[in-house]
Amino acid sequence: MRKTHTHRVVVWAACLAGGAAWAQASPEGAGAGASTPQLDGVTVTARRSLEQRFFAAGSLVVVDRADIEQMGAFSVADVLRQLPGVQVVPSADGSVEIRMRGMERGATQLLIDGQRVGSKRTQLPIDQLPPELIERIEVVRAPSAEFSGATGGTLNIVLRQATVKRETVLRLTDNHVWGRNAGQAFFSRTGPLGGAVKPAKGAQGSDGAEEVLEAENREPWSYFVAASATGLLLGSDTHRSTQVGGAEVAQSDTSARYKRTDYALVPRVSGKIGAADQLTLRATLSKADFGGTADSVGSGDGTYAARSHEAHNYDRRYLQAAADWTHRFAASKLETTLSASRASDTVDRRGDLLRNIGVGGAAVTDSYSFVDDRREDVWNLSTKLTGTAAALLWSAGAQLEDRKLFVNTMASGDLPVNSGLDAGIRRWVVWGQNEWELPATTTLTLGLRGERVELSGGSSAVTGSKQWNILQPSLHTRTPLSEDLQWRVNLARVTQLPRVWDLVDRAIPSQGSNSLNNPDTIGNPNLRPQVAWTLDTGFERRLATGHAGVNLFVRRMSDVLAPTLQLIGARWVEQRGNVGDAIVWGLEADARTGLGWVGLGSEWTLSANASALQSRMTSGPNEGRRIPGQARYVATLTAAKPMPRNGGWYGGATLSMTGPADQDINGTLTGKNRASAMLDLYVGQLVRGLGYWRLGVYNVGDAHFRRDRVDASGAVPVVSTSSMQWTPRAYLTVGTQF
């Protein structure tokens, strides 16, 4: 079949823009080579993030450095809140839980540079990575063969790369909350190692100036190094109450105040080691200190302690080293990555609970302690072979991952006794995908991924060994309807394994008084994988000053993973379980455009996204109801004037809204998260030749996060309500870039 010129432009633009949605960005110059065919008369003028979205082998939204700068983000968590379909759920200690499409936490896959990371504290603190350290964030909404899918979706955070462009960034920040201050500092530098870059003789750009187009004329090695110390004040104020028959019988107020400081060093070097070979060496060294207290005062029937005090401290260490090697053959490219990491932390929680036993009874003090020492060692070897000779793309790869988990736990007082843990997880992967051309300039990509996962435990915390064999087929079509409009369809079958921490039969005590709204958590060794058939389809369009997209998704799921609640003895316990089958669907829309049409300057931009989310359990104790925890809608709206290159004022505002979510466990244990909204503002000025300053307020209006739970198992329903709020945070930043 003869390929149309339009189709060749589409496919080759995909190659030039980065090809696969999941691939880690290569340093500047890494993609040049004599074996790469050239096209005459093809010019890609759109931003790279938009081109990646248009030509990816799946449904993808890309937020690049320019987008992040316009958000005025205080941390990466602020960036994630503004991404399509992403929900950032706060917790009492000020940390966040990241969800996509409202599904449970394990349905969102988190990657850094294309490699899986966990959400436990033993991992790199994704929510607090400095925004300046991020090259781009990819929101992958449809699974492909190259990476294991996730029912909700995948977030791939790509860190800055070594480039030959000389650039130095220096930023100092102070954040103020609860009358206290915490400082932050960030420094990065990138550029060539050795002398200056030599221009290519005779190569000229559109303005007649010489440009560097030949990899042979670039300096062979470049570097990037970043160092940061990030101080952050965390915590919340929480009010809890219990009503029986409409009358309040108990209440408590908890004030949690913590300070966390993260130190990080991220060095990278990259260069050519031959005419066809590129090598990148990279490392991440990180350390965190966290400490503070949570104090509570309660009254009533004894549901809540009369007084409680808990001291909570932990320290975390993380070290990763990796090497990326790329070799170019005449008609293909081989990419290999070897990485190793060690993460460890110690959690130390000690508290006292003062209770009044009975009406007018004596006061009794219960003391407890919980000490957790954890370590995780990971080795990862992956390789990928991609064809480069033809316009239609093919690729294949393999991966071996080995994880070792070590935990030693000591608990005292009225807490469940935990045993230690010595577990291993080994994963073998092979995958492949190929692209064909169909009529009407449509491209068809078929992929198949096979995985074998083994979990073995060396203690009673993991029951014996578990083994899963997984096949993940995927089909994707992309149909250009015009030069600026295209239609996508993606079908796949996804198997989502339980997180190992959810499989471990060990209890984590609640902070303060245990109650229906503040339960302990415990693992479940009997969890089964969640399997889903997925459909994603939608339209994407380039606009004169931006882009827009709309996407419909459907998930037909079996063995849905969700939290369950039960009363064990005198303590409420939350445990993840397989709660039945379900159908999840929704509509996602996002747009980015200029604001000249409303009378603002042409430099102003509007970024908006909204997701309407629905679900229905088709079996299990919640049949006919929504999946627990899924918000009815998620939406963000950002209006911003970017930092001007020649000096002047800039600023912006972001409104984030999250709809109500049902928290039903069964017919007698029900609940609901209420709707919430958060507003962030910032303003700044660039002084040309000196630097910039920025003043921002996070959480204007002091948003509340409210949850209600109802226990109707007795003769009279018991209603437990909680209202948690984060105090507004003000921050002042000064910095420079040269």
C-alpha positions in Angstrom: 0.0 0.0 0.0 1.4 3.4 -1.0 1.8 5.8 2.0 0.4 9.3 1.6 2.6 12.3 2.1 0.4 13.4 5.1 0.9 10.1 6.8 4.7 10.3 6.3 4.7 13.7 7.9 2.7 12.4 10.9 4.9 9.4 11.5 8.2 11.2 11.0 7.1 14.0 13.2 6.5 11.4 15.8 10.1 10.1 15.5 11.4 13.6 15.7 9.2 14.5 18.7 10.3 11.6 20.8 8.2 8.6 19.5 7.1 6.5 22.4 5.2 8.2 25.1 7.0 6.4 27.9 10.6 6.8 26.8 12.9 8.9 29.0 14.1 12.1 27.3 17.5 11.9 25.6 20.1 14.6 26.1 20.3 17.2 23.3 22.2 15.7 20.4 21.6 12.1 21.4 19.1 11.6 18.6 21.3 12.7 15.7 23.1 10.1 13.6 24.0 9.3 10.1 21.6 6.4 10.0 18.5 8.6 10.6 16.7 9.3 7.3 15.9 13.0 6.5 12.8 14.5 5.1 12.6 17.5 2.8 10.1 20.2 3.4 8.8 18.9 6.7 8.8 21.5 9.6 7.4 20.8 13.0 6.7 24.2 14.5 4.5 23.3 17.5 5.8 22.8 21.0 7.4 19.5 21.8 4.8 18.7 24.5 2.0 19.0 21.9 3.8 17.0 19.3 4.4 14.2 21.8 0.7 14.2 22.6 -0.3 14.0 19.0 2.1 11.2 17.9 2.3 9.0 21.0 1.3 5.4 20.8 -1.5 5.9 23.3 -3.6 8.6 25.0 -1.1 11.0 26.5 -1.1 14.5 28.0 2.4 16.2 28.4 3.2 19.1 30.8 6.6 20.5 30.1 8.9 23.0 31.9 7.2 26.0 30.3 3.8 24.8 31.6 5.2 24.2 35.1 6.7 27.6 35.3 3.4 29.2 34.4 1.6 27.2 37.2 3.7 29.0 39.9 3.9 25.7 41.7 5.3 25.5 45.2 6.0 21.8 44.8 5.4 18.9 42.3 2.2 18.1 44.3 0.8 21.4 43.2 1.6 20.5 39.6 0.0 17.1 39.9 -3.3 18.7 41.2 -3.6 20.6 37.9 -3.3 17.5 35.6 -6.3 16.0 33.8 -8.1 13.4 35.8 -5.6 13.5 38.7 -6.8 13.8 42.3 -4.4 14.7 45.1 -5.9 13.5 48.4 -4.5 15.1 51.6 -3.8 13.2 54.8 -3.6 14.4 58.4 0.2 14.6 58.5 0.2 16.9 55.5 1.3 14.3 52.9 -0.7 13.4 49.9 -2.1 10.4 48.1 -2.2 10.5 44.3 -5.1 9.0 42.4 -6.2 9.1 38.8 -9.9 8.9 37.7 -10.9 8.6 41.4 -9.9 5.0 41.7 -8.1 3.6 44.6 -4.4 4.5 45.2 -3.0 1.3 43.8 -4.7 2.0 40.4 -2.3 4.9 39.7 1.2 3.9 38.6 4.0 6.3 39.4 7.2 6.4 37.3 10.4 8.4 37.5 12.3 8.4 34.2 10.1 5.5 33.1 10.9 3.3 36.1 8.4 2.3 38.7 8.6 3.8 42.2 6.5 3.2 45.2 4.5 5.6 47.2 5.8 4.6 50.6 8.2 6.8 52.5 11.1 4.6 51.6 10.9 6.0 48.1 12.0 9.3 46.6 9.4 11.9 47.9 7.6 12.5 44.6 5.2 15.1 46.1 8.1 17.3 47.2 10.5 17.2 44.3 11.5 20.8 43.4 9.6 21.9 40.2 12.9 23.1 38.7 14.1 19.5 38.8 11.4 18.4 36.4 11.8 18.3 32.6 8.2 17.2 32.0 5.3 15.1 33.4 3.4 12.6 31.2 -0.1 11.7 32.0 -0.6 8.3 30.3 -4.3 7.4 30.2 -4.2 4.3 28.0 -1.9 1.2 28.5 0.5 0.0 25.9 2.8 -3.0 25.6 6.0 -1.2 26.6 5.0 -0.6 30.2 2.6 -2.4 32.5 -0.6 -0.6 32.6 -2.6 0.7 35.5 -6.4 0.7 35.8 -6.5 4.4 36.6 -3.5 5.6 34.6 0.2 6.3 34.9 2.2 9.4 35.8 5.7 9.5 34.4 7.9 12.2 35.9 11.0 12.9 33.7 13.9 14.6 35.5 16.1 17.2 33.9 18.8 15.9 31.6 22.4 16.9 30.9 22.6 19.2 27.9 25.3 21.3 26.2 23.3 24.5 26.8 24.9 26.4 29.7 22.4 27.3 32.4 22.6 28.0 36.1 19.5 28.2 38.3 19.5 29.5 41.9 16.3 29.8 44.0 15.7 30.6 47.7 12.3 30.2 49.2 10.7 30.8 52.6 7.3 29.3 53.4 5.3 30.6 56.3 2.4 28.8 58.1 1.2 28.6 61.7 3.4 31.5 62.6 6.5 29.5 61.7 9.0 29.6 58.8 10.9 27.0 56.8 13.5 27.8 54.2 14.3 26.1 50.9 17.3 26.3 48.6 17.8 24.9 45.1 20.8 25.1 42.8 21.3 23.5 39.4 23.8 23.8 36.6 24.1 22.3 33.1 26.5 22.6 30.2 29.3 21.0 28.3 32.3 19.3 29.8 35.4 20.8 28.4 35.5 23.5 25.7 32.8 25.3 23.8 30.5 23.6 21.3 31.7 23.9 17.7 29.2 25.0 15.1 28.5 22.9 12.0 30.1 24.5 9.0 27.6 25.8 6.4 24.5 24.9 8.6 22.2 27.9 8.7 18.8 28.5 10.4 15.9 30.4 9.1 17.4 33.7 10.2 20.7 33.0 8.5 22.6 32.3 11.7 24.7 29.1 12.0 23.1 26.3 13.9 24.5 23.0 15.4 22.9 20.2 13.4 25.6 17.5 13.4 26.2 15.3 16.4 29.9 15.0 15.4 30.4 18.7 16.0 28.9 18.8 19.4 31.0 18.5 22.6 30.9 14.8 23.3 30.1 15.1 27.0 27.7 17.3 29.0 26.6 17.4 32.6 23.7 18.4 34.9 23.9 18.7 38.6 21.2 19.8 41.1 21.4 20.2 44.9 18.5 21.2 47.1 17.5 21.5 50.7 13.7 21.7 51.1 12.1 22.6 54.4 8.4 22.2 54.7 5.9 22.7 57.5 3.1 20.1 57.4 0.1 19.1 59.4 -3.6 19.8 59.9 -6.3 20.7 62.3 -9.0 18.0 62.5 -12.4 18.0 64.3 -14.1 14.7 64.9 -17.5 14.0 66.4 -19.9 11.1 67.0 -23.7 11.4 66.9 -26.2 8.8 68.1 -29.9 9.4 67.2 -29.0 12.8 66.0 -27.4 14.0 69.3 -23.7 14.5 69.7 -22.2 12.1 72.3 -18.5 12.6 71.8 -16.1 15.0 70.0 -12.4 15.7 69.7 -10.0 18.3 68.2 -6.6 17.3 67.0 -3.7 19.6 66.1 -0.9 18.0 64.1 2.3 20.0 63.5 5.4 18.6 61.7 8.5 19.8 60.0 10.1 17.9 57.2 13.4 18.7 55.5 14.5 16.9 52.3 18.1 17.0 51.1 18.9 15.9 47.5 21.8 15.7 45.1 21.1 14.8 41.5 24.2 14.5 39.2 24.1 13.4 35.5 26.7 13.2 32.8 26.1 12.2 29.2 28.2 11.9 26.1 29.2 9.8 23.1 31.6 6.9 23.5 31.8 6.2 19.8 30.3 7.1 16.5 27.2 5.0 17.3 27.1 4.9 21.2 25.7 7.3 23.8 26.2 6.9 27.5 24.4 8.6 30.4 25.5 8.1 34.0 23.1 9.4 36.7 22.5 9.2 40.4 20.1 10.4 43.1 21.0 10.9 46.7 18.3 11.9 49.1 17.8 12.2 52.8 14.7 13.4 54.8 14.1 14.3 58.4 10.6 14.5 59.7 9.4 15.3 63.2 6.6 16.7 65.2 3.6 16.1 67.4 -0.1 15.5 67.3 -2.2 16.6 70.3 -5.9 16.0 70.8 -8.5 16.9 73.4 -11.8 15.0 73.5 -14.9 14.8 75.5 -18.1 12.8 75.7 -18.8 9.1 76.1 -15.2 7.9 75.9 -15.2 7.3 72.1 -12.3 9.7 72.0 -9.5 10.1 74.5 -9.9 12.9 77.0 -6.3 13.9 76.0 -3.8 12.3 73.6 -0.3 13.2 72.7 1.9 11.5 70.0 5.5 12.3 69.0 6.1 11.2 65.4 9.6 11.1 63.9 11.2 9.4 60.9 14.3 9.7 58.9 14.7 8.4 55.3 17.7 7.6 53.1 17.6 7.0 49.4 20.4 6.2 47.0 20.1 5.3 43.3 22.7 4.9 40.6 21.9 4.1 36.9 23.5 3.9 33.5 21.7 4.4 30.2 23.4 3.1 27.0 22.2 3.7 23.5 23.6 2.0 20.4 22.5 2.8 16.9 22.6 0.2 14.2 22.0 0.9 10.5 18.2 0.3 10.8 17.5 0.2 14.5 18.4 1.6 17.9 19.1 -0.4 21.1 18.6 1.3 24.5 19.7 -0.4 27.7 19.3 0.8 31.3 20.9 -0.7 34.4 19.9 0.7 37.8 20.3 -0.1 41.5 18.8 1.6 44.5 18.6 1.3 48.3 16.0 3.0 50.3 15.6 2.8 54.1 13.8 4.6 56.8 12.9 4.5 60.5 9.5 5.4 61.8 9.2 6.1 65.6 5.8 6.9 67.0 5.2 7.2 70.8 2.0 8.4 72.5 -0.2 8.6 75.5 -4.0 8.4 75.7 -5.8 9.7 78.8 -9.3 8.1 79.0 -12.2 8.5 81.5 -13.7 5.0 82.1 -17.5 5.4 82.4 -19.5 8.4 83.5 -17.7 9.9 86.4 -15.1 7.1 86.4 -11.4 7.2 87.0 -8.9 8.5 84.5 -6.7 5.9 82.9 -3.6 6.6 80.8 -2.7 4.1 78.1 0.8 4.4 76.5 2.0 2.9 73.3 4.9 2.9 70.9 5.4 1.8 67.3 8.9 1.6 65.8 9.4 0.5 62.2 12.7 -0.1 60.5 12.4 -0.6 56.7 14.7 -1.2 53.8 14.1 -1.8 50.1 16.8 -2.9 47.6 16.1 -2.8 43.9 18.0 -4.0 40.9 16.6 -3.3 37.4 17.9 -4.2 33.9 15.8 -3.2 30.9 16.5 -3.2 27.2 14.5 -1.9 24.2 15.1 -2.3 20.4 13.4 0.2 18.1 13.3 0.2 14.3 14.4 3.4 12.6 14.6 2.6 8.9 10.8 2.8 8.1 8.1 5.3 8.7 6.0 2.8 10.6 7.4 2.1 14.0 8.2 -1.2 15.7 9.8 -2.0 19.1 10.5 -4.8 21.5 12.0 -5.2 24.9 12.7 -7.1 28.0 13.1 -6.4 31.7 14.3 -8.0 34.9 13.5 -6.5 38.2 14.5 -7.8 41.6 13.2 -6.2 44.9 14.1 -7.1 48.5 12.1 -5.8 51.4 13.2 -5.9 55.0 11.1 -4.8 57.9 11.6 -5.0 61.7 8.7 -3.8 63.8 8.3 -3.3 67.5 5.0 -2.3 69.1 3.8 -2.0 72.7 0.7 -1.0 74.5 -2.8 -1.6 73.1 -1.5 -2.1 69.6 -1.4 -5.2 67.4 1.8 -7.2 67.6 3.7 -7.1 64.3 6.3 -9.6 63.1 9.3 -8.8 60.9 9.4 -9.1 57.2 11.9 -10.4 54.8 10.3 -10.6 51.3 11.4 -10.7 47.7 9.7 -9.7 44.5 11.1 -10.8 41.1 9.6 -9.7 37.8 10.5 -11.0 34.3 9.0 -9.1 31.3 9.1 -9.4 27.5 7.0 -7.2 25.2 6.7 -6.1 21.6 4.5 -3.8 19.5 4.3 -3.0 15.8 2.6 -0.3 13.7 0.7 -0.8 10.5 -1.0 1.6 8.1 -4.7 1.3 7.4 -6.9 3.1 4.9 -7.9 6.8 5.5 -4.3 7.5 6.9 -5.1 5.5 10.0 -2.3 3.8 11.9 -2.8 0.6 13.9 -0.5 -0.4 16.7 -0.8 -3.9 18.2 1.2 -4.9 21.3 1.6 -7.8 23.7 3.3 -7.8 27.1 4.1 -10.9 29.1 5.1 -10.8 32.8 6.0 -13.3 35.4 5.9 -12.0 39.0 7.0 -14.0 42.0 6.6 -12.9 45.6 8.3 -14.9 48.3 8.2 -14.3 52.0 10.8 -15.2 54.7 8.5 -14.6 57.7 4.9 -15.2 58.8 4.0 -11.7 57.5 3.8 -13.1 54.0 2.0 -16.4 53.6 4.3 -18.7 51.6 5.0 -17.7 48.0 2.8 -16.2 45.3 3.2 -16.3 41.5 1.4 -14.5 38.8 1.6 -14.9 35.0 0.2 -11.9 33.1 -0.6 -11.3 29.5 -1.4 -7.7 28.5 -2.6 -7.3 24.9 -3.2 -3.8 23.5 -4.6 -2.2 20.4 -4.3 1.5 19.4 -5.5 3.4 16.3 -4.8 7.0 15.4 -6.8 8.6 12.6 -5.9 12.2 11.4 -9.1 13.9 10.3 -7.3 17.1 9.3 -3.9 18.7 9.8 -5.0 19.8 13.3 -7.5 17.2 14.4 -7.2 13.5 15.1 -9.2 10.6 16.6 -7.8 7.9 18.9 -9.1 4.5 20.0 -7.3 2.3 22.6 -8.2 -1.2 23.8 -6.3 -3.3 26.3 -6.5 -5.8 29.1 -4.7 -4.8 32.3 -3.9 -6.9 35.4 -3.2 -4.8 38.4 -1.3 -6.7 41.1 -1.9 -5.8 44.8 0.9 -3.7 46.3 3.2 -5.8 48.4 2.6 -3.6 51.5 -1.1 -4.3 51.2 -0.4 -8.1 51.1 1.7 -8.0 54.3 -0.3 -9.0 57.3 0.9 -6.3 59.6 -1.0 -3.6 61.4 -0.3 0.2 61.4 -2.0 2.0 64.3 -4.1 5.1 63.8 -2.8 8.4 65.1 -4.6 9.3 68.3 -8.0 7.8 69.3 -9.0 4.9 67.2 -12.5 5.4 65.8 -14.8 4.7 62.8 -13.3 7.7 61.1 -9.7 7.1 62.3 -9.1 3.3 62.0 -5.9 1.2 62.1 -4.7 -0.3 58.8 -3.8 -3.9 58.3 -2.6 -5.9 55.3 -4.4 -8.8 53.6 -2.3 -11.8 52.3 -5.4 -13.1 50.4 -5.7 -10.3 47.9 -6.1 -11.3 44.3 -5.1 -9.2 41.2 -7.6 -6.8 39.8 -8.2 -7.4 36.1 -9.8 -4.8 33.7 -10.7 -4.5 30.1 -10.1 -0.9 29.1 -11.4 1.4 26.3 -10.2 4.9 25.7 -11.3 7.0 22.8 -11.3 10.7 22.0 -10.4 13.7 19.9 -7.3 16.0 20.0 -7.1 19.3 18.3 -4.4 22.0 17.8 -5.7 25.5 18.4 -4.3 28.7 17.0 -2.8 29.5 20.4 -2.9 26.1 22.2 -4.6 22.7 22.1 -7.7 20.9 23.3 -8.8 17.3 23.8 -11.7 15.2 25.0 -11.5 11.6 26.0 -14.1 8.9 27.0 -12.9 6.0 29.1 -14.5 2.8 30.2 -13.1 0.1 32.5 -14.8 -3.3 33.1 -13.2 -4.6 36.2 -13.2 -7.9 38.2 -11.9 -8.4 41.7 -12.0 -4.7 42.4 -9.5 -3.7 45.1 -10.9 -1.3 47.7 -10.8 -0.6 51.4 -13.0 -2.4 53.8 -13.8 -1.6 57.5 -14.4 -3.9 60.4 -14.4 -3.8 64.2 -11.8 -6.2 65.6 -12.1 -6.3 69.4 -12.3 -2.7 70.5 -10.5 -1.2 67.5 -11.7 -0.2 64.0 -9.5 -1.6 61.3 -9.3 -0.7 57.6 -8.1 -3.5 55.3 -8.0 -3.7 51.5 -10.0 -6.5 49.9 -11.5 -7.7 46.6 -15.0 -6.3 46.9 -16.6 -7.5 43.6 -16.8 -6.5 40.0 -17.5 -3.1 38.6 -17.8 -0.8 35.6 -16.1 2.6 35.7 -16.5 5.2 33.0 -16.1 9.0 32.6 -15.5 11.9 30.3 -12.3 14.0 30.4 -11.7 17.3 28.7 -8.7 19.6 28.7 -7.8 22.8 26.9 -5.0 25.4 26.7 -5.4 28.7 24.9 -4.6 32.4 25.0 -6.8 34.9 26.8 -6.7 37.7 24.3 -10.4 37.1 23.5 -11.4 38.3 27.0 -9.4 41.6 26.7 -6.2 40.4 28.4 -2.8 40.6 26.7 -1.8 37.9 24.2 0.7 36.6 26.7 -2.0 35.4 29.1 -2.9 31.8 29.0 -5.8 29.7 30.2 -5.3 26.0 31.1 -8.4 24.0 32.1 -9.4 20.4 32.6 -12.5 18.7 33.9 -13.4 15.0 34.5 -16.9 13.7 35.1 -16.4 10.3 36.8 -18.9 7.5 37.3 -18.9 3.8 38.4 -21.2 1.0 39.4 -20.4 -2.1 41.4 -22.0 -5.1 39.5 -21.4 -7.7 42.3 -20.3 -7.9 45.9 -21.7 -6.2 49.1 -21.9 -2.8 47.4 -23.7 -4.0 44.3 -25.5 -1.1 42.5 -23.4 1.6 44.3 -20.3 3.5 43.2 -16.7 2.4 43.8 -15.6 3.6 47.3 -13.6 6.8 47.2 -14.3 7.8 43.5 -15.0 11.6 43.3 -17.9 12.5 41.0 -15.8 15.1 39.3 -12.3 16.7 39.3 -11.6 20.0 37.7 -8.8 22.7 37.7 -8.7 26.1 36.1 -5.4 28.1 35.8 -5.1 31.6 34.4 -1.5 32.9 34.2 0.8 35.5 32.7 4.2 33.8 32.2 7.4 35.3 33.3 8.5 37.8 30.6 11.9 37.2 29.1 12.6 41.0 28.9 11.5 41.8 32.5 8.2 42.8 34.0 5.3 41.5 36.1 3.8 38.0 36.0 1.3 36.0 38.0 -1.5 33.6 38.0 -4.3 31.8 39.9 -5.4 28.1 40.1 -8.8 26.9 41.3 -9.0 23.1 42.0 -12.3 21.4 42.7 -13.0 17.9 43.8 -16.6 16.5 43.9 -18.2 14.3 46.6 -17.2 10.7 46.9 -19.1 7.7 48.3 -17.3 5.6 50.9 -19.7 2.8 51.2 -18.3 -0.5 52.6 -21.5 -2.6 52.7 -25.2 -2.2 53.5 -24.6 -1.1 57.1 -21.3 0.8 56.9 -21.6 3.7 54.6 -19.9 7.1 54.2 -19.2 10.1 52.0 -16.4 12.6 51.3 -17.9 16.0 50.7 -16.9 18.3 47.8 -13.9 20.6 48.3 -12.2 23.4 46.5 -8.8 25.1 46.8 -7.5 28.4 45.4 -3.8 29.3 44.9 -2.5 32.7 43.9 0.9 34.1 43.0 2.5 37.3 41.7 6.1 38.1 40.8 8.4 40.3 38.9 11.5 39.6 36.7 14.2 42.3 37.0 16.2 41.9 33.8 19.9 41.3 34.5 19.3 40.4 38.2 16.7 37.8 38.8 13.1 37.4 39.9 10.9 37.3 43.0 7.5 35.6 43.5 5.0 35.8 46.3 2.3 33.2 46.6 -0.5 32.0 48.9 -1.4 28.3 48.8 -4.9 27.3 49.9 -6.5 30.7 50.0 -9.7 30.4 52.0 -8.5 27.6 54.2 -10.3 24.7 52.5 -11.9 22.0 54.6 -11.9 18.3 53.8 -15.0 16.6 55.3 -15.9 12.9 55.7 -19.0 11.3 57.2 -19.4 7.7 58.1 -22.5 5.8 59.3 -22.6 2.5 61.2 -26.2 1.2 60.9 -25.4 -2.3 62.3 -27.1 -1.5 65.6 -30.6 -0.5 66.7 -29.6 3.2 66.4 -27.3 4.4 63.6 -24.0 5.9 64.8 -22.7 8.8 62.7 -19.0 9.8 62.8 -17.9 13.0 61.1 -14.5 14.6 60.6 -13.4 17.9 59.2 -9.7 18.4 58.3 -8.1 21.6 57.2 -4.7 22.8 56.1 -3.9 26.3 57.1 -3.1 28.7 54.2 0.6 28.8 53.3 2.4 31.9 52.2 5.8 31.6 50.4 8.3 34.1 49.1 10.8 33.1 46.4 13.8 34.9 45.0 16.0 33.4 42.3 18.0 33.9 39.2 18.9 32.0 36.0 21.8 32.6 33.7 
